[in-house]
């Protein structure tokens, strides 16, 4: 079979050159389309289920949340195994699917199962899926440089303006905020006053919830004008919360301000984010979706940041603290220079040792054609251009040249033997 292929190739050299040219052009466009990243994504094909039940201990979370979820999710199709982790106030379930499973098909199956499991969990608990990103999906970290704003205002700016704008970028799965204070109203009750007025904490909570509501009425027309009747009851200040009546005692309402204090403060934090020892900062982490081109997504996020910066308050700007784009550029540039240097050195060695320009040319042409064809296979198998894949290509150049040299020497040997036999036949006949 091999002999027939070689014979056909020799007899149809023009067709072989055309096919090689087509393969090279196809590979050239494949290089442009291949995703670029600094490191390969070796993370497992997983879906994360996150459940929050604040104030509960790890053992209670394990018994009431993690164990029911793990036992019910184990019956999903095409999974390898299910892992569970419980901690104070939170539960994490990691569903590991087989490598050939589409991630969005897997997320859909998990959502279907969660819709039936949620009824068996304690009241007020809603499991939710984690972002559709990988373990190496953190491609960019940024902070807000806002010297004239307190941490609570910076976190509100991040959560209600910057985050929503950057999440619209194509290829971004999530913007995870960190640092600062998440503003909230806190009611601190006095136990002695609760005992004096014969009140309980659930009664106070129920009164606040009942008064933080907006009711709709109906619409009526008067003089060809439509009017909508409604009641506005959303709480908007500490004073409004303090004026809520919990119960009536001797025709006198007992307000929240009579049994405690209301203040604006931040949610309890378990840590802080300090940058360069200059104080706390507020920022976000850009998480990339599965299968996206990291270099392209980073450029799109930076372009969006320039648009978002126009709407930031005065003297507020972005400060990028981690950018994988720089690592990608340096890694790809280093491997690219190595490939070029190796191709030049190998070509010179082939020319010097063979000292036959036609044989050397046939070997050297194989290098760019084979490199271009390798990117076609990288795209076919979903492998990005990273340090490991490009290093493998660089190491394979020697194998490519070795095969070409062996074939050329073998052909030259057989041609020499045939030529010597032909010369001997000519001499004998003469």
C-alpha positions as CSV (number, residue, x, y, z in Angstrom):
1,X,0.0,0.0,0.0
2,X,2.8,2.4,0.9
3,X,4.6,1.6,-2.3
4,X,1.5,2.5,-4.3
5,X,1.0,5.8,-2.5
6,X,4.7,6.7,-3.1
7,X,4.4,5.7,-6.8
8,X,1.2,7.7,-7.3
9,X,2.7,10.7,-5.5
10,X,5.8,10.6,-7.8
11,X,3.7,10.3,-10.9
12,X,1.3,13.1,-9.8
13,X,3.7,15.6,-8.3
14,X,1.5,18.6,-9.4
15,X,-1.5,17.2,-7.6
16,X,0.5,16.6,-4.5
17,X,1.8,20.1,-4.5
18,X,-1.7,21.5,-4.8
19,X,-3.0,19.3,-1.9
20,X,0.0,20.5,0.2
21,X,-0.8,24.1,-0.6
22,X,-4.5,23.6,0.3
23,X,-3.5,22.0,3.5
24,X,-1.1,24.8,4.3
25,X,-3.8,27.5,3.6
26,X,-6.3,25.6,5.7
27,X,-3.9,25.4,8.5
28,X,-3.0,29.1,8.3
29,X,-6.7,30.0,8.9
30,X,-6.9,27.3,11.6
31,X,-4.1,29.2,13.4
32,X,-6.2,32.3,13.4
33,X,-9.3,30.5,14.7
34,X,-7.5,28.5,17.4
35,X,-8.2,29.7,21.0
36,X,-5.2,31.1,22.8
37,X,-4.4,30.6,26.5
38,X,-1.4,30.5,28.7
39,X,-2.1,27.2,30.4
40,X,-4.2,24.2,29.3
41,X,-7.6,23.6,31.0
42,X,-7.2,20.3,32.7
43,X,-10.2,20.8,35.1
44,X,-12.9,18.2,35.3
45,X,-16.3,18.5,33.5
46,X,-18.3,19.6,36.6
47,X,-21.4,21.4,37.7
48,X,-21.4,23.1,41.1
49,X,-24.6,23.4,43.2
50,X,-24.4,26.1,45.9
51,X,-26.8,26.3,48.8
52,X,-26.8,29.0,51.5
53,X,-28.4,28.6,55.0
54,X,-26.8,31.3,57.1
55,X,-26.4,30.8,60.8
56,X,-26.4,27.0,60.7
57,X,-23.5,24.8,61.8
58,X,-21.6,22.5,59.4
59,X,-23.2,19.3,60.9
60,X,-26.7,20.6,60.5
61,X,-25.9,21.7,56.9
62,X,-24.5,18.2,56.2
63,X,-27.6,16.4,57.6
64,X,-30.3,18.7,56.2
65,X,-28.9,20.0,52.9
66,X,-25.7,18.3,51.7
67,X,-26.7,14.7,52.3
68,X,-30.2,14.9,50.6
69,X,-28.7,16.7,47.6
70,X,-25.8,14.2,47.1
71,X,-28.1,11.1,47.4
72,X,-30.6,12.5,44.9
73,X,-28.1,13.9,42.4
74,X,-26.2,10.6,42.2
75,X,-28.9,9.2,39.8
76,X,-28.1,11.6,37.0
77,X,-27.1,10.1,33.7
78,X,-23.5,10.0,32.5
79,X,-21.9,11.1,35.7
80,X,-18.7,9.8,37.2
81,X,-19.2,10.8,40.9
82,X,-20.7,13.4,43.2
83,X,-18.8,15.2,45.9
84,X,-20.2,17.2,48.8
85,X,-18.7,19.8,51.1
86,X,-20.4,21.4,54.2
87,X,-19.2,24.5,56.1
88,X,-20.8,27.1,58.3
89,X,-23.9,28.4,56.5
90,X,-23.0,27.0,53.1
91,X,-23.1,23.7,51.2
92,X,-21.3,22.9,48.0
93,X,-22.1,19.9,45.7
94,X,-19.7,19.0,42.8
95,X,-21.3,16.8,40.1
96,X,-18.5,15.4,37.9
97,X,-19.7,14.3,34.5
98,X,-17.9,12.3,31.8
99,X,-15.5,14.2,29.7
100,X,-17.5,13.9,26.5
101,X,-20.7,15.4,28.0
102,X,-21.7,18.8,26.9
103,X,-21.6,21.2,29.9
104,X,-24.9,22.9,29.1
105,X,-26.6,19.6,28.7
106,X,-25.2,18.6,32.1
107,X,-26.4,21.8,33.7
108,X,-29.9,21.3,32.3
109,X,-30.1,17.8,33.8
110,X,-29.0,19.1,37.2
111,X,-31.6,21.8,37.1
112,X,-34.3,19.3,36.3
113,X,-33.3,17.2,39.3
114,X,-33.1,20.2,41.6
115,X,-36.7,21.2,40.8
116,X,-37.8,18.0,42.5
117,X,-35.3,17.9,45.3
118,X,-36.0,21.4,46.6
119,X,-39.3,20.3,48.1
120,X,-37.5,17.9,50.5
121,X,-35.2,20.7,51.9
122,X,-35.9,22.9,54.8
123,X,-38.1,26.0,54.2
124,X,-36.4,29.0,52.7
125,X,-33.5,27.1,51.1
126,X,-33.0,27.4,47.3
127,X,-30.1,25.5,45.8
128,X,-28.5,27.4,42.8
129,X,-26.0,26.5,40.1
130,X,-22.5,27.9,40.1
131,X,-21.1,29.8,37.1
132,X,-20.5,28.0,33.8
133,X,-16.8,28.4,34.1
134,X,-13.8,26.2,34.7
135,X,-11.2,26.0,37.4
136,X,-8.9,28.2,35.4
137,X,-11.6,30.6,34.3
138,X,-10.3,33.6,36.5
139,X,-8.8,35.6,33.7
140,X,-8.8,39.1,35.1
141,X,-8.9,40.8,38.5
142,X,-9.5,44.5,39.0
143,X,-10.1,46.9,41.8
144,X,-11.7,50.4,42.0
145,X,-9.3,53.2,42.8
146,X,-11.7,55.6,44.6
147,X,-9.9,57.6,47.3
148,X,-12.9,59.8,48.0
149,X,-15.4,57.1,48.5
150,X,-15.9,54.8,51.6
151,X,-15.9,51.1,51.2
152,X,-19.7,50.8,51.4
153,X,-20.2,53.2,48.5
154,X,-17.4,51.5,46.5
155,X,-19.1,48.1,46.9
156,X,-22.5,49.5,45.9
157,X,-20.9,51.0,42.8
158,X,-19.3,47.7,42.0
159,X,-22.5,45.6,42.6
160,X,-25.0,47.9,40.9
161,X,-23.1,49.5,38.0
162,X,-19.8,47.9,37.1
163,X,-20.8,44.3,37.6
164,X,-23.9,44.5,35.5
165,X,-22.0,46.3,32.7
166,X,-19.1,43.8,32.5
167,X,-21.4,40.8,32.7
168,X,-22.8,41.7,29.2
169,X,-19.4,41.0,27.6
170,X,-19.5,38.0,25.3
171,X,-17.7,35.1,26.8
172,X,-18.0,36.3,30.5
173,X,-19.7,33.8,32.8
174,X,-19.7,35.9,36.0
175,X,-18.3,38.9,37.7
176,X,-17.5,37.9,41.3
177,X,-17.4,41.0,43.6
178,X,-15.0,41.1,46.6
179,X,-14.0,43.6,49.3
180,X,-15.8,46.5,51.0
181,X,-19.1,46.4,52.9
182,X,-22.5,45.3,51.6
183,X,-24.9,47.8,53.0
184,X,-27.8,46.6,55.1
185,X,-30.2,47.8,57.8
186,X,-29.6,46.2,61.1
187,X,-32.1,46.2,64.0
188,X,-30.5,45.6,67.4
189,X,-33.2,44.6,70.0
190,X,-33.0,45.2,73.7
191,X,-33.9,41.9,75.6
192,X,-35.2,43.8,78.6
193,X,-37.6,45.9,76.6
194,X,-38.8,42.8,74.7
195,X,-39.6,41.2,78.1
196,X,-41.3,44.4,79.4
197,X,-43.6,44.7,76.3
198,X,-44.1,40.9,76.2
199,X,-42.8,40.6,72.7
200,X,-40.7,38.0,70.9
201,X,-38.1,38.3,68.2
202,X,-40.3,36.5,65.5
203,X,-43.1,39.1,66.2
204,X,-40.7,41.9,65.5
205,X,-39.4,40.2,62.3
206,X,-43.0,39.5,61.1
207,X,-44.0,43.2,61.7
208,X,-41.0,44.5,59.7
209,X,-41.7,42.1,56.8
210,X,-45.4,42.9,56.7
211,X,-44.7,46.6,56.5
212,X,-42.0,46.2,53.8
213,X,-44.5,45.6,51.1
214,X,-46.3,47.3,48.3
215,X,-49.9,46.5,47.5
216,X,-51.7,47.0,44.2
217,X,-55.2,48.3,43.8
218,X,-57.1,48.8,40.6
219,X,-57.4,51.2,37.7
220,X,-60.3,53.6,37.1
221,X,-61.0,56.3,34.6
222,X,-62.2,59.8,35.4
223,X,-62.7,62.5,32.8
224,X,-61.0,60.3,30.2
225,X,-57.9,60.0,32.4
226,X,-56.8,56.6,33.8
227,X,-55.7,56.5,37.5
228,X,-53.9,53.6,39.2
229,X,-54.5,53.0,42.9
230,X,-51.7,51.4,44.9
231,X,-50.0,51.6,48.3
232,X,-46.3,52.3,48.5
233,X,-44.9,50.4,51.5
234,X,-41.2,49.7,50.7
235,X,-38.9,50.8,53.6
236,X,-36.4,53.4,52.4
237,X,-34.8,54.8,55.6
238,X,-33.9,54.0,59.2
239,X,-36.7,56.3,60.4
240,X,-39.3,54.4,58.5
241,X,-38.2,51.1,60.1
242,X,-38.1,52.7,63.5
243,X,-41.7,53.9,63.2
244,X,-43.1,50.5,62.4
245,X,-45.7,49.4,65.1
246,X,-45.1,45.9,66.4
247,X,-48.2,45.8,68.6
248,X,-50.6,48.1,70.5
249,X,-50.5,48.3,74.3
250,X,-53.2,50.3,76.0
251,X,-54.1,52.0,72.7
252,X,-50.5,53.1,72.4
253,X,-48.4,51.5,69.5
254,X,-45.1,49.9,70.5
255,X,-42.7,50.9,67.7
256,X,-39.4,49.2,66.7
257,X,-37.5,52.2,68.0
258,X,-39.1,51.6,71.4
259,X,-37.5,48.2,71.8
260,X,-34.2,48.6,69.9
261,X,-32.1,50.7,67.6
262,X,-31.9,50.8,63.8
263,X,-28.7,51.5,62.0
264,X,-27.1,51.4,58.5
265,X,-24.1,49.1,58.5
266,X,-22.3,46.4,56.5
267,X,-22.8,42.7,56.5
268,X,-20.5,40.7,58.7
269,X,-17.2,39.9,56.9
270,X,-14.9,37.0,57.3
271,X,-11.9,38.8,55.7
272,X,-10.7,41.8,53.9
273,X,-8.9,42.5,50.6
274,X,-5.8,44.7,51.0
275,X,-3.8,45.8,48.0
276,X,0.0,46.5,48.3
277,X,-0.4,47.3,52.0
278,X,-2.1,50.6,51.1
279,X,-5.6,49.8,52.5
280,X,-8.7,47.9,51.6
281,X,-10.0,47.8,48.0
282,X,-13.2,46.8,46.3
283,X,-13.1,45.0,43.0
284,X,-14.2,42.0,41.0
285,X,-13.0,38.8,39.3
286,X,-13.9,38.1,35.7
287,X,-14.8,34.4,35.2
288,X,-14.7,33.1,31.6
289,X,-17.1,30.6,30.1
290,X,-16.3,27.1,29.0
291,X,-14.5,26.9,25.6
292,X,-14.0,30.6,25.1
293,X,-10.8,32.3,23.8
294,X,-9.2,33.8,26.9
295,X,-7.2,36.4,24.9
296,X,-10.3,37.6,23.0
297,X,-12.4,37.8,26.2
298,X,-9.8,39.8,28.0
299,X,-9.6,42.3,25.2
300,X,-13.4,42.6,25.1
301,X,-13.5,43.2,28.9
302,X,-10.8,45.9,28.7
303,X,-12.7,47.6,25.9
304,X,-15.9,47.5,28.0
305,X,-14.0,48.9,31.0
306,X,-13.1,52.0,29.0
307,X,-16.8,52.5,28.2
308,X,-17.8,51.9,31.9
309,X,-15.1,54.3,33.1
310,X,-16.9,57.2,31.5
311,X,-19.8,56.7,33.9
312,X,-17.8,56.4,37.0
313,X,-17.8,59.2,39.6
314,X,-15.0,61.8,39.5
315,X,-11.5,60.4,40.4
316,X,-12.7,56.8,40.3
317,X,-10.8,54.5,37.9
318,X,-10.0,50.8,37.3
319,X,-6.8,49.2,38.6
320,X,-6.1,45.8,37.0
321,X,-4.2,43.7,39.6
322,X,-4.1,40.4,37.6
323,X,-4.2,40.1,33.8
324,X,-3.7,36.7,32.2
325,X,-3.5,38.5,28.9
326,X,0.1,39.5,29.7
327,X,1.0,35.9,30.7
328,X,-0.6,34.7,27.4
329,X,1.3,37.2,25.3
330,X,4.6,36.4,27.0
331,X,4.1,32.7,26.8
332,X,3.0,32.6,23.2
333,X,5.8,35.1,22.2
334,X,8.4,32.9,23.9
335,X,7.2,29.7,22.2
336,X,6.8,31.5,18.8
337,X,10.5,32.7,18.9
338,X,11.5,29.2,19.9
339,X,9.6,27.7,17.0
340,X,11.2,30.1,14.5
341,X,14.7,29.6,15.8
342,X,14.3,25.9,15.7
343,X,13.0,25.9,12.2
344,X,15.9,28.0,11.0
345,X,18.5,25.9,12.8
346,X,17.0,22.6,11.5
347,X,16.8,24.0,8.0
348,X,20.5,25.0,8.1
349,X,21.5,21.6,9.5
350,X,19.6,19.8,6.8
351,X,21.1,21.9,4.0
352,X,24.7,21.5,5.4
353,X,24.5,17.7,6.0
354,X,22.6,16.7,2.9
355,X,24.3,19.2,0.7
356,X,21.7,18.6,-2.0
357,X,19.3,21.5,-2.5
358,X,16.4,19.4,-3.9
359,X,16.5,16.9,-1.1
360,X,16.9,19.6,1.5
361,X,14.0,21.6,0.0
362,X,11.7,18.6,0.0
363,X,12.4,18.2,3.7
364,X,12.2,21.9,4.7
365,X,8.8,22.3,3.0
366,X,7.4,19.6,5.3
367,X,8.0,21.8,8.4
368,X,5.5,24.7,7.7
369,X,3.0,22.3,6.1
370,X,3.0,19.9,9.1
371,X,2.9,22.8,11.6
372,X,-0.1,24.3,9.8
373,X,-1.9,20.9,9.7
374,X,-1.3,20.4,13.4
375,X,-3.5,23.4,14.2
376,X,-6.3,21.8,12.1
377,X,-6.2,18.9,14.5
378,X,-6.0,21.2,17.5
379,X,-9.3,22.8,16.5
380,X,-10.9,19.5,15.7
381,X,-10.1,18.2,19.2
382,X,-10.8,21.5,21.0
383,X,-7.3,22.1,22.2
384,X,-6.1,25.6,22.7
385,X,-2.7,27.1,21.8
386,X,-0.9,27.1,25.1
387,X,2.5,26.4,26.6
388,X,2.0,22.6,26.5
389,X,0.5,22.2,23.0
390,X,3.0,24.6,21.4
391,X,5.9,23.0,23.2
392,X,4.8,19.6,21.9
393,X,4.7,21.0,18.4
394,X,8.2,22.4,18.9
395,X,9.5,19.1,20.0
396,X,7.9,17.3,17.1
397,X,9.9,19.3,14.5
398,X,12.9,17.0,15.0
399,X,10.7,14.0,14.4
400,X,9.3,15.6,11.2
401,X,12.8,16.3,9.9
402,X,14.0,12.8,10.8
403,X,11.3,11.1,8.8
404,X,12.1,13.4,5.8
405,X,15.8,12.7,6.0
406,X,15.3,8.9,6.2
407,X,12.9,9.0,3.2
408,X,15.3,11.2,1.2
409,X,18.4,9.1,2.0
410,X,16.5,5.9,1.2
411,X,15.3,7.3,-2.2
412,X,18.8,8.6,-2.9
413,X,20.3,5.2,-2.1
414,X,17.9,3.3,-4.4
415,X,18.5,5.8,-7.2
416,X,22.2,5.5,-6.8
417,X,22.0,1.7,-7.0
418,X,19.8,1.9,-10.1
419,X,22.2,4.4,-11.7
420,X,25.2,2.3,-10.9
421,X,23.5,-0.8,-12.4
422,X,22.5,1.2,-15.5
423,X,26.1,2.4,-15.9
424,X,27.4,-1.2,-15.6
425,X,24.9,-2.3,-18.2
426,X,26.0,0.4,-20.5
427,X,29.6,-0.5,-20.2
428,X,29.0,-4.2,-20.7
429,X,27.0,-3.5,-23.9
430,X,29.6,-1.2,-25.3
